[in-house]
């Protein structure tokens, strides 16, 4: 694999962070009046934007937690055979 076993978590982290950041910036800094067309809203809908910010943050936090625990799990898995050998030698 290109990015190893963590490709899905990395993609979810990137998309979640972009979703949260993009909607937050749209709320904070809407487009100038000159760029708004006749059938377009001046500001994004507040409730939808807040829902998308929360969804993006949840996705990014889940992915970050998955990446952190995946590293811990990999370290524990690689240490398990060595620990078993040490325990086996100490019993003899």
C-alpha positions as CSV (number, residue, x, y, z in Angstrom):
1,X,0.0,0.0,0.0
2,X,1.1,3.5,-0.6
3,X,0.4,4.9,2.9
4,X,0.4,1.6,4.8
5,X,-2.4,0.3,6.8
6,X,-3.7,3.7,7.8
7,X,-4.9,5.0,4.5
8,X,-8.6,5.0,5.4
9,X,-8.0,6.8,8.7
10,X,-5.8,9.4,6.9
11,X,-8.5,10.0,4.3
12,X,-11.2,10.4,6.9
13,X,-9.0,12.8,8.8
14,X,-8.4,14.9,5.8
15,X,-12.0,15.0,4.6
16,X,-13.4,15.6,8.1
17,X,-11.0,18.4,8.8
18,X,-11.7,20.0,5.4
19,X,-15.5,19.8,6.0
20,X,-15.2,21.4,9.4
21,X,-12.7,24.1,8.4
22,X,-14.5,25.0,5.1
23,X,-17.9,25.4,6.8
24,X,-16.4,27.4,9.7
25,X,-14.7,29.8,7.3
26,X,-17.9,30.2,5.3
27,X,-19.7,31.3,8.5
28,X,-16.9,33.6,9.6
29,X,-16.1,35.2,6.3
30,X,-19.0,35.1,3.8
31,X,-18.5,36.1,0.2
32,X,-18.5,39.9,-0.7
33,X,-21.8,41.3,-2.0
34,X,-20.3,41.7,-5.5
35,X,-19.8,37.9,-5.9
36,X,-23.4,37.0,-4.9
37,X,-25.7,36.1,-7.7
38,X,-29.5,36.7,-7.8
39,X,-30.5,33.2,-6.7
40,X,-27.7,32.7,-4.1
41,X,-27.8,33.2,-0.4
42,X,-25.7,36.0,1.2
43,X,-24.7,33.7,4.1
44,X,-24.7,29.9,4.4
45,X,-27.6,28.4,6.4
46,X,-26.5,28.5,10.1
47,X,-27.9,25.2,11.2
48,X,-26.6,23.2,8.3
49,X,-23.2,24.8,8.7
50,X,-23.0,24.0,12.4
51,X,-24.1,20.4,11.7
52,X,-21.4,20.0,9.0
53,X,-18.8,21.5,11.4
54,X,-19.8,19.0,14.1
55,X,-19.8,16.1,11.7
56,X,-16.4,17.0,10.3
57,X,-14.9,17.4,13.8
58,X,-16.3,14.0,14.8
59,X,-14.8,12.4,11.7
60,X,-11.5,14.0,12.2
61,X,-11.3,13.1,15.9
62,X,-12.3,9.5,15.2
63,X,-9.6,9.3,12.5
64,X,-7.0,10.8,14.8
65,X,-7.9,8.4,17.6
66,X,-7.7,5.5,15.2
67,X,-4.2,6.6,14.0
68,X,-3.0,6.9,17.6
69,X,-4.4,3.6,18.7
70,X,-3.2,1.8,15.6
71,X,0.4,2.8,16.4
72,X,0.0,1.5,19.9
73,X,-1.5,-1.7,18.7
74,X,1.3,-2.2,16.2
75,X,3.9,-1.6,19.0
76,X,2.1,-4.1,21.3
77,X,1.8,-6.7,18.5
78,X,5.5,-6.5,17.7
79,X,6.5,-6.7,21.3
80,X,4.3,-9.8,22.0
81,X,6.5,-12.5,20.5
82,X,9.6,-11.1,22.2
83,X,7.7,-11.0,25.5
84,X,6.6,-14.6,25.0
85,X,10.2,-15.7,24.4
86,X,11.4,-14.0,27.6
87,X,8.6,-15.6,29.6
88,X,9.4,-19.0,28.1
89,X,13.0,-18.7,29.0
90,X,12.4,-17.6,32.5
91,X,10.2,-20.6,33.2
92,X,13.0,-23.1,32.3
